[in-house]
């Protein structure tokens, strides 16, 4: 399953997805796409989708251009550390809640 094709379908509700080997922990929920980049945005649960889309928006505005460097963004009064991670085979962007390291937002092509 490719996340790009899911994003092109214009998802109206979060969809369960499983991460690729070497990627973020599975299972993940596809929340939609980032408006600026068109990258698929995933979170740990459907209840986190609103926050995940806001974090993705803040990250793409602040720092996708920085490559592997850590970019710190704030969304909903929470600080998130974001950076590119090496996936298999493609890299992906990941943001981690600094107050709860179990909360991850990923952006994938």
MDTraj code that builds the backbone (N, CA, C; nanometers):
import mdtraj as md
import numpy as np

residues = "UNK UNK UNK UNK UNK UNK UNK UNK UNK UNK UNK UNK UNK UNK UNK UNK UNK UNK UNK UNK UNK UNK UNK UNK UNK UNK UNK UNK UNK UNK UNK UNK UNK UNK UNK UNK UNK UNK UNK UNK UNK UNK UNK UNK UNK UNK UNK UNK UNK UNK UNK UNK UNK UNK UNK UNK UNK UNK UNK UNK UNK UNK UNK UNK UNK UNK UNK UNK UNK UNK UNK UNK UNK UNK UNK UNK UNK UNK UNK UNK UNK UNK UNK UNK UNK UNK UNK UNK UNK UNK UNK UNK UNK UNK UNK UNK UNK UNK UNK UNK UNK UNK UNK UNK UNK UNK UNK UNK UNK".split()
xyz = np.array([
    [0.0855, -0.1170, 0.0000],
    [0.0000, 0.0000, 0.0000],
    [0.0898, 0.1229, 0.0000],
    [0.0613, 0.2161, -0.0863],
    [0.1367, 0.3401, -0.0868],
    [0.0507, 0.4498, -0.0287],
    [0.1118, 0.5293, 0.0554],
    [0.0373, 0.6359, 0.1197],
    [0.0024, 0.7469, 0.0225],
    [0.0808, 0.7629, -0.0829],
    [0.0511, 0.8665, -0.1806],
    [-0.0839, 0.8387, -0.2448],
    [-0.1090, 0.7145, -0.2853],
    [-0.2358, 0.6855, -0.3506],
    [-0.3527, 0.7062, -0.2556],
    [-0.3341, 0.6793, -0.1270],
    [-0.4405, 0.7053, -0.0311],
    [-0.4697, 0.8546, -0.0222],
    [-0.3642, 0.9362, -0.0235],
    [-0.3831, 1.0799, -0.0160],
    [-0.4549, 1.1336, -0.1384],
    [-0.4292, 1.0753, -0.2540],
    [-0.4931, 1.1218, -0.3759],
    [-0.6411, 1.0872, -0.3798],
    [-0.6821, 0.9888, -0.3012],
    [-0.8217, 0.9516, -0.2984],
    [-0.9072, 1.0518, -0.2225],
    [-0.8437, 1.1470, -0.1533],
    [-0.9183, 1.2474, -0.0791],
    [-0.9909, 1.1858, 0.0389],
    [-0.9182, 1.1231, 0.1263],
    [-0.9777, 1.0550, 0.2403],
    [-1.0670, 1.1475, 0.3209],
    [-1.1839, 1.0985, 0.3555],
    [-1.2745, 1.1778, 0.4369],
    [-1.2687, 1.1359, 0.5826],
    [-1.2107, 1.0212, 0.6095],
    [-1.1971, 0.9735, 0.7465],
    [-1.0610, 0.9086, 0.7611],
    [-1.0040, 0.9089, 0.8831],
    [-0.8748, 0.8450, 0.9040],
    [-0.8815, 0.6975, 0.8645],
    [-0.7719, 0.6475, 0.8113],
    [-0.7638, 0.5102, 0.7657],
    [-0.6467, 0.4419, 0.8330],
    [-0.6657, 0.3205, 0.8822],
    [-0.5568, 0.2467, 0.9467],
    [-0.4508, 0.2131, 0.8435],
    [-0.3251, 0.2238, 0.8818],
    [-0.2132, 0.1889, 0.7950],
    [-0.1037, 0.1290, 0.8808],
    [-0.0202, 0.0511, 0.8191],
    [0.0913, -0.0074, 0.8915],
    [0.2200, 0.0464, 0.8336],
    [0.3155, 0.0743, 0.9215],
    [0.4412, 0.1345, 0.8804],
    [0.5280, 0.0337, 0.8075],
    [0.6149, 0.0857, 0.7215],
    [0.7120, 0.0025, 0.6532],
    [0.8212, -0.0361, 0.7506],
    [0.8933, -0.1418, 0.7196],
    [1.0072, -0.1825, 0.8025],
    [1.1049, -0.0671, 0.8111],
    [1.1529, -0.0401, 0.9304],
    [1.2473, 0.0676, 0.9511],
    [1.1803, 0.2020, 0.9702],
    [1.0501, 0.2091, 0.9550],
    [0.9769, 0.3336, 0.9705],
    [0.9188, 0.3451, 1.1099],
    [0.8250, 0.4362, 1.1284],
    [0.7643, 0.4558, 1.2585],
    [0.6875, 0.3309, 1.3025],
    [0.6647, 0.3182, 1.4308],
    [0.5968, 0.2012, 1.4855],
    [0.4558, 0.1881, 1.4295],
    [0.4142, 0.0651, 1.4022],
    [0.2794, 0.0366, 1.3515],
    [0.1901, 0.0004, 1.4687],
    [0.0594, 0.0073, 1.4604],
    [-0.0164, 0.0639, 1.3494],
    [-0.0250, 0.2155, 1.3590],
    [-0.0510, 0.2769, 1.2473],
    [-0.0660, 0.4214, 1.2363],
    [-0.1993, 0.4500, 1.1672],
    [-0.2487, 0.5705, 1.1823],
    [-0.3732, 0.6125, 1.1170],
    [-0.3395, 0.7235, 1.0184],
    [-0.3833, 0.7077, 0.8952],
    [-0.3639, 0.8117, 0.7937],
    [-0.4691, 0.9190, 0.8183],
    [-0.4214, 1.0412, 0.8443],
    [-0.5113, 1.1517, 0.8796],
    [-0.5507, 1.2376, 0.7603],
    [-0.4754, 1.2312, 0.6539],
    [-0.4987, 1.3147, 0.5367],
    [-0.3656, 1.3585, 0.4807],
    [-0.3654, 1.4723, 0.4123],
    [-0.2413, 1.5228, 0.3538],
    [-0.2125, 1.6632, 0.4040],
    [-0.0848, 1.6949, 0.4089],
    [-0.0408, 1.8284, 0.4445],
    [-0.0739, 1.9218, 0.3280],
    [-0.1391, 2.0326, 0.3573],
    [-0.1854, 2.1242, 0.2524],
    [-0.0703, 2.1837, 0.1712],
    [0.0431, 2.2111, 0.2336],
    [0.1533, 2.2774, 0.1641],
    [0.2337, 2.1831, 0.0756],
    [0.2496, 2.0583, 0.1185],
    [0.3387, 1.9667, 0.0478],
    [0.2683, 1.8501, -0.0205],
    [0.1473, 1.8194, 0.0223],
    [0.0778, 1.7027, -0.0296],
    [0.1258, 1.5718, 0.0314],
    [0.2157, 1.5784, 0.1305],
    [0.2640, 1.4573, 0.1963],
    [0.1536, 1.3979, 0.2836],
    [0.1488, 1.2652, 0.2911],
    [0.0525, 1.1974, 0.3774],
    [0.0916, 1.2198, 0.5228],
    [-0.0074, 1.2478, 0.6072],
    [0.0154, 1.2719, 0.7498],
    [-0.0476, 1.1575, 0.8271],
    [0.0312, 1.0952, 0.9156],
    [-0.0198, 0.9860, 0.9980],
    [0.0030, 1.0166, 1.1448],
    [-0.0812, 0.9537, 1.2280],
    [-0.0724, 0.9677, 1.3745],
    [-0.0980, 0.8310, 1.4357],
    [-0.0871, 0.8231, 1.5674],
    [-0.1058, 0.6971, 1.6376],
    [-0.2501, 0.6546, 1.6504],
    [-0.3426, 0.7504, 1.6477],
    [-0.4847, 0.7181, 1.6597],
    [-0.5666, 0.8243, 1.5881],
    [-0.6897, 0.7882, 1.5539],
    [-0.7778, 0.8829, 1.4859],
    [-0.8019, 1.0069, 1.5718],
    [-0.8015, 0.9906, 1.7035],
    [-0.8220, 1.1031, 1.7937],
    [-0.7097, 1.2053, 1.7886],
    [-0.5937, 1.1666, 1.7365],
    [-0.4790, 1.2567, 1.7250],
    [-0.4695, 1.3249, 1.5889],
    [-0.5615, 1.2969, 1.4974],
    [-0.5500, 1.3483, 1.3605],
    [-0.5541, 1.5003, 1.3516],
    [-0.6411, 1.5653, 1.4248],
    [-0.6468, 1.7112, 1.4195],
    [-0.5139, 1.7719, 1.4601],
    [-0.4584, 1.7239, 1.5705],
    [-0.3292, 1.7724, 1.6176],
    [-0.2196, 1.7379, 1.5176],
    [-0.2242, 1.6180, 1.4593],
    [-0.1216, 1.5761, 1.3642],
    [-0.1190, 1.6673, 1.2424],
    [-0.2347, 1.7035, 1.1905],
    [-0.2397, 1.7925, 1.0747],
    [-0.1882, 1.9320, 1.1092],
    [-0.2157, 1.9796, 1.2306],
    [-0.1641, 2.1110, 1.2726],
    [-0.0129, 2.1066, 1.2910],
    [0.0399, 1.9972, 1.3475],
    [0.1848, 1.9824, 1.3638],
    [0.2514, 1.9760, 1.2265],
    [0.1952, 1.8989, 1.1346],
    [0.2511, 1.8890, 0.9997],
    [0.2545, 2.0257, 0.9328],
    [0.1484, 2.1028, 0.9488],
    [0.1429, 2.2372, 0.8918],
    [0.2523, 2.3261, 0.9510],
    [0.2676, 2.3223, 1.0821],
    [0.3712, 2.4028, 1.1475],
    [0.5106, 2.3601, 1.1020],
    [0.5313, 2.2301, 1.0889],
    [0.6622, 2.1788, 1.0480],
    [0.6955, 2.2175, 0.9043],
    [0.6019, 2.2010, 0.8136],
    [0.6326, 2.2343, 0.6749],
    [0.6567, 2.3841, 0.6587],
    [0.5906, 2.4654, 0.7384],
    [0.6146, 2.6096, 0.7329],
    [0.7503, 2.6455, 0.7929],
    [0.7955, 2.5684, 0.8926],
    [0.9173, 2.6041, 0.9651],
    [1.0438, 2.5372, 0.9154],
    [1.0348, 2.4152, 0.8599],
    [1.1644, 2.3542, 0.8425],
    [1.1871, 2.2356, 0.7547],
    [1.0973, 2.1955, 0.6701],
    [1.1300, 2.0833, 0.5826],
    [1.2561, 2.1114, 0.5033],
    [1.2843, 2.2355, 0.4763],
    [1.4020, 2.2732, 0.3981],
    [1.5328, 2.2426, 0.4693],
    [1.5280, 2.2103, 0.5975],
    [1.6499, 2.1880, 0.6751],
    [1.7016, 2.0452, 0.6681],
    [1.6399, 1.9603, 0.5873],
    [1.6885, 1.8239, 0.5709],
    [1.6874, 1.7469, 0.7016],
    [1.8011, 1.6878, 0.7402],
    [1.8104, 1.6042, 0.8588],
    [1.8228, 1.6800, 0.9893],
    [1.8327, 1.8111, 0.9851],
    [1.8455, 1.8891, 1.1075],
    [1.7151, 1.8860, 1.1867],
    [1.7269, 1.8948, 1.3182],
    [1.6095, 1.8987, 1.4051],
    [1.5435, 2.0349, 1.3928],
    [1.4127, 2.0338, 1.3760],
    [1.3326, 2.1556, 1.3719],
    [1.2336, 2.1470, 1.4866],
    [1.2271, 2.2495, 1.5681],
    [1.1352, 2.2524, 1.6813],
    [1.0171, 2.3403, 1.6432],
    [0.8963, 2.2851, 1.6587],
    [0.7750, 2.3609, 1.6307],
    [0.6827, 2.3539, 1.7513],
    [0.5924, 2.4510, 1.7597],
    [0.4928, 2.4539, 1.8663],
    [0.3550, 2.4488, 1.8018],
    [0.2716, 2.3582, 1.8537],
    [0.1343, 2.3462, 1.8066],
    [0.0471, 2.3116, 1.9257],
    [-0.0621, 2.3834, 1.9431],
    [-0.1536, 2.3608, 2.0566],
    [-0.0793, 2.3655, 2.1893],
    [0.0154, 2.4586, 2.2022],
    [0.0953, 2.4769, 2.3240],
    [0.1815, 2.3560, 2.3589],
    [0.2109, 2.2723, 2.2613],
    [0.3006, 2.1579, 2.2803],
    [0.4196, 2.1765, 2.1872],
    [0.5388, 2.1482, 2.2378],
    [0.6601, 2.1569, 2.1579],
    [0.6868, 2.0197, 2.0966],
    [0.7133, 2.0196, 1.9661],
    [0.7413, 1.8977, 1.8909],
    [0.8801, 1.9087, 1.8290],
    [0.9582, 1.8004, 1.8343],
    [1.0888, 1.7926, 1.7677],
    [1.0699, 1.7134, 1.6385],
    [1.1030, 1.7761, 1.5273],
    [1.0808, 1.7155, 1.3968],
    [1.2121, 1.7022, 1.3213],
    [1.2229, 1.5939, 1.2430],
    [1.3371, 1.5787, 1.1552],
    [1.3162, 1.4627, 1.0589],
    [1.3976, 1.4634, 0.9548],
    [1.3927, 1.3557, 0.8569],
    [1.4529, 1.2295, 0.9173],
    [1.3885, 1.1166, 0.8903],
    [1.4358, 0.9858, 0.9349],
    [1.4600, 0.9001, 0.8114],
    [1.5521, 0.8056, 0.8220],
    [1.5774, 0.7151, 0.7092],
    [1.4781, 0.6006, 0.7129],
    [1.3953, 0.5897, 0.6110],
    [1.3009, 0.4796, 0.5985],
    [1.3569, 0.3728, 0.5056],
    [1.2766, 0.2749, 0.4762],
    [1.3194, 0.1689, 0.3866],
    [1.2149, 0.1520, 0.2776],
    [1.2330, 0.2059, 0.1613],
    [1.3567, 0.2612, 0.1070],
    [1.3647, 0.4135, 0.1161],
    [1.2521, 0.4819, 0.1377],
    [1.2512, 0.6282, 0.1320],
    [1.2533, 0.6927, 0.2694],
    [1.3186, 0.8086, 0.2790],
    [1.3138, 0.8817, 0.4056],
    [1.1733, 0.9360, 0.4309],
    [1.1466, 0.9694, 0.5556],
    [1.0184, 1.0278, 0.5938],
    [1.0465, 1.1330, 0.7002],
    [0.9500, 1.2202, 0.7223],
    [0.9612, 1.3241, 0.8241],
    [0.8858, 1.2770, 0.9481],
    [0.9429, 1.2998, 1.0653],
    [0.8760, 1.2579, 1.1884],
    [0.8861, 1.3680, 1.2935],
    [0.7757, 1.3910, 1.3624],
    [0.7712, 1.4857, 1.4737],
    [0.7316, 1.4081, 1.5990],
    [0.7991, 1.4379, 1.7108],
    [0.7733, 1.3701, 1.8376],
    [0.7366, 1.4748, 1.9421],
    [0.6288, 1.4505, 2.0136],
    [0.5835, 1.5371, 2.1230],
    [0.6893, 1.5334, 2.2330],
    [0.7417, 1.6489, 2.2721],
    [0.8479, 1.6516, 2.3736],
    [0.7958, 1.6224, 2.5136],
    [0.6636, 1.6249, 2.5334],
    [0.6081, 1.5927, 2.6652],
    [0.5581, 1.4493, 2.6733],
    [0.5480, 1.3819, 2.5582],
    [0.4992, 1.2439, 2.5525],
    [0.5618, 1.1775, 2.4306],
    [0.6762, 1.1139, 2.4492],
    [0.7516, 1.0585, 2.3364],
    [0.6782, 0.9458, 2.2638],
    [0.5656, 0.8997, 2.3160],
    [0.4871, 0.7985, 2.2466],
    [0.4025, 0.8602, 2.1359],
    [0.3867, 0.9927, 2.1351],
    [0.3070, 1.0608, 2.0311],
    [0.3977, 1.1009, 1.9167],
    [0.3704, 1.0454, 1.7985],
    [0.4491, 1.0722, 1.6784],
    [0.3550, 1.1164, 1.5674],
    [0.4039, 1.2090, 1.4864],
    [0.3363, 1.2504, 1.3634],
    [0.4361, 1.2234, 1.2517],
    [0.3921, 1.1586, 1.1451],
    [0.4826, 1.1333, 1.0335],
    [0.4263, 1.1925, 0.9055],
    [0.5172, 1.2341, 0.8198],
    [0.4841, 1.2837, 0.6873],
    [0.5598, 1.1968, 0.5877],
    [0.4860, 1.1351, 0.4959],
    [0.5481, 1.0450, 0.3995],
    [0.4969, 1.0736, 0.2589],
    [0.5803, 1.0358, 0.1615],
    [0.5380, 1.0505, 0.0225],
    [0.4805, 0.9211, -0.0282],
])
top = md.Topology()
chain = top.add_chain()
for i, resn in enumerate(residues, 1):
    res = top.add_residue(resn, chain, resSeq=i)
    for name in ("N", "CA", "C"):
        top.add_atom(name, md.element.get_by_symbol(name[0]), res)
traj = md.Trajectory(xyz[None], top)
